[in-house]
Amino acid sequence: ARFPEIGTQLRHQIEIHQALESQLGIGRLSPTSWPQEGDEFSGFRLCEELGRGAVGRVFLAEQLSLGNRKVVVKISPASFREASLLAQAPHPNVIPIHSVEYDEDTSLSVMCMPLVGHVTLRQLISMYTGAPAFGDLSRALRDAGIVAGSQPQVRAAPRLLFETPYDLPLQLGYRLCDALAYVHGCGVVHG
């Protein structure tokens, strides 16, 4: 009632959230039910929480069964649908999926992906909008394995090459939009 100009859209969003909560069990997990940093969960040692969203949490982890290899895991109450859709048609701007496991005790799924860097988009944006010197940003991206001159473990897409500070947001924005369009076309909605 307070926002009549967007009432229809708000009702639609509320309905979507209610459907997600009932179908995925999002509301049933208390914060203490989630695995935490330092825990061993489904064959992984969770080293550091990298981020969280509406339906999951992402961790830097060690895969215990493969020599403590560093990987990234997404833990969520979601089904295997996202992983199986993305695995069917790989895209250079979408991180590939190694495996998906389901933990019966917690009703959580664990999606394992390669570690391709340790810088988040949020960190890049804060570095960029914090007005660092262009050389500082270039060095930070090279250290993260994102630009030419670095030696990353896995490459999901060609390295960024830029000559001016304006090239970075243009190239990242293009790649992000291209990846989102691709996953949306596969039937995966990124929240």
FENWOSUL-V596254 format. One record per backbone hydrogen bond with DSSP energy under -0.5 kcal/mol. CO is the residue of the C=O (numbers start at 1). NH is the residue of the N-H. E is the energy in kcal/mol with one decimal. If there is no record, write none. Layout:
co = [CO CO]
nh = [NH NH]
e = [E E]
This chain:
co = [1 3 4 6 7 8 9 10 11 12 13 14 15 16 17 18 19 20 20 21 25 25 26 28 30 30 31 36 39 39 41 43 43 44 44 45 45 46 48 48 51 55 56 57 58 58 59 60 60 61 62 62 63 63 63 64 66 69 70 71 72 73 73 74 74 75 76 80 81 82 83 84 85 85 91 96 96 99 101 102 103 103 108 109 110 110 111 112 112 113 114 120 121 122 123 124 125 126 127 128 133 133 134 135 136 137 138 139 140 141 141 142 146 147 154 160 164 164 165 166 167 168 169 170 171 172 173 174 175 176 177 178 179 180 181 182 183 184 187 188 189]
nh = [4 6 7 10 11 12 13 14 15 16 17 18 19 20 21 22 23 24 26 25 28 29 29 30 33 34 34 39 41 46 44 64 65 41 46 47 62 38 50 60 58 77 53 75 50 51 73 47 48 71 45 64 66 68 69 67 69 63 115 61 113 59 75 76 111 57 109 84 85 86 87 88 88 89 94 98 114 112 110 104 107 108 103 76 101 112 74 98 99 72 116 124 125 126 127 128 129 130 132 131 136 137 138 139 140 141 142 143 144 146 147 145 160 150 156 148 167 168 169 170 171 172 173 174 175 176 177 178 179 180 181 182 183 184 185 186 188 187 189 190 191]
e = [-0.5 -1.6 -0.9 -2.6 -2.5 -2.2 -2.5 -2.6 -2.4 -2.2 -2.5 -2.4 -2.3 -2.8 -2.4 -2.2 -2.8 -2.8 -0.6 -0.9 -0.9 -0.7 -0.7 -0.6 -2.2 -0.7 -0.6 -2.2 -0.5 -2.9 -1.3 -1.7 -0.6 -3.3 -0.6 -0.8 -2.1 -4.6 -0.6 -3.0 -3.1 -0.7 -2.8 -3.2 -2.9 -1.5 -2.5 -2.2 -1.7 -2.8 -2.4 -1.0 -1.4 -1.2 -1.0 -0.7 -0.8 -3.0 -0.6 -3.0 -3.1 -2.8 -0.5 -0.5 -2.8 -2.4 -3.6 -2.7 -2.5 -2.3 -2.2 -0.7 -0.7 -0.6 -1.8 -0.5 -0.6 -3.0 -2.9 -0.7 -2.0 -0.9 -3.0 -2.1 -2.4 -0.6 -2.5 -2.9 -1.2 -2.7 -0.7 -2.2 -2.7 -2.4 -2.5 -2.6 -3.4 -1.3 -1.1 -1.1 -0.6 -1.9 -2.5 -2.5 -2.4 -2.5 -2.2 -2.6 -1.6 -2.7 -0.7 -1.3 -2.2 -1.0 -0.6 -1.3 -1.4 -0.6 -0.7 -1.3 -2.7 -2.8 -2.5 -2.4 -2.4 -2.7 -2.6 -2.6 -2.5 -2.6 -2.6 -1.9 -2.7 -2.5 -2.0 -1.2 -2.6 -1.3 -0.6 -0.6 -0.6]
